[in-house]
Amino acid sequence: MKSFKYTINGSVYKVVINKIEDTIADVEVNGTPYKVEMNKPTKTQVVTINRTRPAQPATQVSRPVQVSVANALRSPLPGVILDVFCKSGDTVKKGQKLLILEAMKMENVINADRDGTVKEIKVNKGDSVLEGAELLVIE
């Protein structure tokens, strides 16, 4: 269960996502339950957030919804992907620099946690990710 607090036009909304099955999400907004139907089931939900800072483009937040990959390298902190140093098909060694994640105005190097081949990269430069979001898959 995830809980979020949004302020829209001065009104505060507490949104709790209880569960998501296929294309139906059970959510509560300020304690009122709703069933939200999505167009199609997705592996990763993408939310666009417009920041209040001028000259800042909209930012995407990726987070896992249902399907989880066992060999996925996950984000240790919420933050923004500053750079990606690998591509699908690359062979990587344990400790090799794969990504840079900016969190709390600090750059964090995300290294490979094992030897293998990059099967899939799930984020792009500039994406915002939540803690635990799948960044890439190493097999």
C-alpha positions in Angstrom: 0.0 0.0 0.0 1.5 3.4 -1.1 0.3 6.7 0.3 0.8 10.1 -1.3 -0.2 13.6 -0.4 -1.0 16.1 -3.2 -1.9 19.8 -3.0 -4.0 20.9 -5.9 -5.2 24.5 -6.1 -4.7 24.9 -2.4 -6.7 21.7 -1.5 -4.8 18.8 0.1 -5.6 15.3 -1.1 -4.3 12.1 0.6 -4.2 9.3 -1.9 -3.7 5.7 -0.9 -3.1 3.0 -3.6 -4.3 -0.2 -2.0 -3.8 -2.6 -4.9 -3.6 -2.9 -8.7 -4.9 -5.9 -10.6 -4.7 -6.0 -14.4 -6.4 -2.7 -15.4 -8.2 -1.9 -12.1 -6.6 0.1 -9.3 -8.2 0.3 -5.8 -7.5 3.7 -4.4 -8.7 6.0 -1.6 -8.8 9.8 -1.9 -9.2 11.5 1.5 -10.7 8.2 2.8 -13.2 7.7 -0.1 -12.6 4.5 -2.0 -12.5 4.5 -5.8 -11.9 1.9 -8.5 -9.8 3.4 -11.2 -9.8 1.7 -14.6 -6.6 2.1 -16.7 -6.5 1.7 -20.5 -4.1 -1.2 -20.3 -2.1 -3.1 -17.8 1.6 -2.0 -17.6 4.8 -3.3 -16.1 5.8 0.2 -15.0 3.5 3.1 -14.2 4.7 6.4 -15.5 3.5 9.6 -13.8 4.2 13.0 -15.2 4.8 15.7 -12.5 5.0 19.4 -13.4 7.4 21.1 -11.1 6.7 24.6 -9.8 10.2 25.8 -10.8 10.2 27.8 -14.0 12.3 26.5 -16.9 12.1 23.0 -15.6 10.6 20.4 -18.0 8.0 17.9 -16.8 9.6 14.9 -15.0 8.7 11.3 -15.2 8.6 9.1 -12.2 8.9 5.3 -12.8 8.0 2.8 -10.2 7.2 -0.9 -10.3 3.5 -1.8 -10.2 3.0 -5.6 -10.6 5.6 -7.4 -12.5 9.0 -7.6 -10.8 12.2 -9.0 -12.4 14.4 -11.1 -10.1 17.7 -9.9 -11.7 16.7 -6.2 -11.6 19.1 -3.6 -10.2 16.9 -1.3 -8.1 17.2 2.3 -7.0 18.5 2.7 -3.4 17.0 6.2 -3.1 14.4 8.4 -4.9 16.1 10.7 -7.3 16.8 11.7 -10.9 18.9 9.7 -13.4 21.7 12.0 -14.5 23.5 9.6 -16.8 23.5 6.0 -18.2 26.8 4.4 -19.0 25.7 1.2 -20.5 23.2 -0.2 -23.1 21.3 -3.4 -23.6 23.6 -6.2 -24.6 26.7 -4.8 -22.8 28.8 -7.2 -20.7 29.4 -5.7 -17.2 31.6 -6.7 -14.3 30.7 -6.4 -10.6 31.5 -2.9 -9.4 31.3 -1.3 -12.9 29.7 2.1 -13.0 26.3 1.8 -14.8 24.3 4.9 -13.8 24.5 8.2 -11.9 21.5 9.0 -9.7 21.1 12.4 -8.2 19.4 12.3 -4.8 19.2 15.2 -2.3 21.5 17.2 -4.5 24.2 14.5 -4.4 25.4 12.4 -7.2 25.3 8.6 -6.4 27.1 6.2 -8.6 25.1 3.0 -9.2 27.5 0.1 -9.8 26.8 -3.4 -11.1 26.1 -5.8 -8.2 27.3 -8.8 -10.2 29.0 -9.9 -13.4 26.6 -10.4 -16.4 25.0 -9.0 -19.5 22.6 -6.0 -19.4 19.3 -7.4 -20.7 17.2 -4.3 -20.4 17.5 -0.7 -19.3 14.3 0.5 -17.7 15.1 4.2 -17.2 16.4 7.1 -19.3 18.5 10.1 -18.6 16.4 12.7 -16.9 13.8 10.2 -15.4 12.8 10.6 -11.8 12.7 7.3 -9.9 11.3 6.2 -6.6 13.2 4.1 -4.1 13.0 0.4 -5.1 12.2 1.2 -8.8 13.8 -1.2 -11.3 16.7 0.6 -13.1 18.0 -2.2 -15.3 18.2 -6.0 -15.6 21.5 -7.9 -15.5 21.5 -11.6 -16.4 
